[in-house]
Amino acid sequence: MTSYYRHSIDDALDTSVGAKGLSRASLDRAMAELRPALDKIRHWHDSNELPLLKLPARRDDLVALKSHAERFAGFEHVVVIGSGGSSLSGKTLVALKDQGFGPAKGRPKLWFMDNVDPATFAALIERLPLERTGFIPISKSGGTPETIAAFLTLSAALEAKAGKAVLASNVMAITEATDNPLRRLATAMGCTIIEHDPKIGGRYASLSLVGMLPAMIAGLDCAAVREGAASVLDPVLAANDVAGIAPAIGAALSVGLARERGINITVLMPYVDRLNTFAYWYRQIWAESLGKDGNGTTPAVALGTVDQHSQVQLYLGGPADKLFTFLIQDTAGQGSVLQPGRDKALDYLAGQTMGDLLLAEADATATAATKAGRPTRVIRVAEVDERTIGALMMHFILETIFAAHLWKIDAFDQPAVEDAKVLTRQYLSSRRRT
């Protein structure tokens, strides 16, 4: 089966970086602990207990989404309203098509509203042509307070601008098939409602309709995204041992370094602008899935080459408490040839391309981290397209699941988040009384 990335942990081992690296014996022990996880993942897949593992092979749901995507692709703008994975899933995928300069030709501009700063919403309402804008509120439970508040704000503005009748045509909600606030609001407005699978949590929803619908609207090939995901999942389902399974190796490395070397921060640093949002997607799935019972490592996000000028001094000269994962595309020869003229100080750029410079800086930073004794992992990709992003998403979904197995925790709940939600409601109720 085709592999859409190459995964190397050689420079995270003690034979390369010294005392802060993981020993091969420690890695092997962690890998041995992961063997039962293969059976668990196969059971979840075969029993459909974890439907996200069925998604890479499915196409029927994409066919069903097509008409909805085509209808919303006719708007000038589309606003996706959601928190956490309900927003990051689509935002990460759409970043392949819109790098900040606007959408692909003939496609609407997608906006992902994932916070509740009133000034931001005031600006959106003032500047977007609401009558030519589609709105997609997404909440699995249907009760996410930020999503409900944003939806109430925007639907009221839309009704005030274009009339109540337009709500039914301009709004499409995604929520589970229960009696919940979002479903009740959307039903009262006469809006289309698409069912969110109750067994797929928001941060794991990128391959579901939560990620696929915005991606389709933006013009991505969603079948290709899932093909990429299958290229990572299928070998795991077929494996009798974890040897050579990249997500298992990544989990064993991260957990082993945390246990034995005190490496409690993990930095993901893509040298690809289109994968910057992907790093934030990774940050959520790793942090929210694993930060329980005193376990987990803190995910940090950096972007090459930008953060060579802001973070790398700390990374290489500060505390040796981080695992670095550099995500590097082969950009050699990409871009126009640089012509610096007769300035001898710029001779090193002559005949090079911007892609040559980007690749050289990525390789140099990874090498510098290794020389500084920092555990360093490198993931290389040839292309940044739908198959690649699907493969990377499935890699880190599985790496997270494997890591949870090593830490003996549930990767799919978030009790601390739920506690904060309860307190938020209590604070609002108390302030209203006073």
Secondary structure as GFF3:
##gff-version 3
##sequence-region A 1 434
A	DSSP	beta_strand	6	8	.	.	.	ID=ss1
A	DSSP	three_ten_helix	10	12	.	.	.	ID=ss2
A	DSSP	alpha_helix	14	17	.	.	.	ID=ss3
A	DSSP	three_ten_helix	18	20	.	.	.	ID=ss4
A	DSSP	alpha_helix	24	33	.	.	.	ID=ss5
A	DSSP	alpha_helix	35	46	.	.	.	ID=ss6
A	DSSP	three_ten_helix	51	53	.	.	.	ID=ss7
A	DSSP	three_ten_helix	55	57	.	.	.	ID=ss8
A	DSSP	alpha_helix	60	72	.	.	.	ID=ss9
A	DSSP	beta_strand	77	81	.	.	.	ID=ss10
A	DSSP	alpha_helix	85	94	.	.	.	ID=ss11
A	DSSP	beta_strand	109	113	.	.	.	ID=ss12
A	DSSP	alpha_helix	118	127	.	.	.	ID=ss13
A	DSSP	three_ten_helix	130	132	.	.	.	ID=ss14
A	DSSP	beta_strand	133	137	.	.	.	ID=ss15
A	DSSP	alpha_helix	145	162	.	.	.	ID=ss16
A	DSSP	alpha_helix	166	170	.	.	.	ID=ss17
A	DSSP	beta_strand	172	175	.	.	.	ID=ss18
A	DSSP	alpha_helix	181	189	.	.	.	ID=ss19
A	DSSP	beta_strand	192	195	.	.	.	ID=ss20
A	DSSP	three_ten_helix	202	204	.	.	.	ID=ss21
A	DSSP	alpha_helix	209	218	.	.	.	ID=ss22
A	DSSP	alpha_helix	222	238	.	.	.	ID=ss23
A	DSSP	alpha_helix	246	261	.	.	.	ID=ss24
A	DSSP	beta_strand	265	270	.	.	.	ID=ss25
A	DSSP	three_ten_helix	273	275	.	.	.	ID=ss26
A	DSSP	alpha_helix	276	290	.	.	.	ID=ss27
A	DSSP	beta_strand	298	301	.	.	.	ID=ss28
A	DSSP	three_ten_helix	306	309	.	.	.	ID=ss29
A	DSSP	alpha_helix	312	317	.	.	.	ID=ss30
A	DSSP	beta_strand	322	329	.	.	.	ID=ss31
A	DSSP	three_ten_helix	344	349	.	.	.	ID=ss32
A	DSSP	alpha_helix	354	371	.	.	.	ID=ss33
A	DSSP	beta_strand	376	381	.	.	.	ID=ss34
A	DSSP	alpha_helix	386	407	.	.	.	ID=ss35
A	DSSP	alpha_helix	415	433	.	.	.	ID=ss36
###
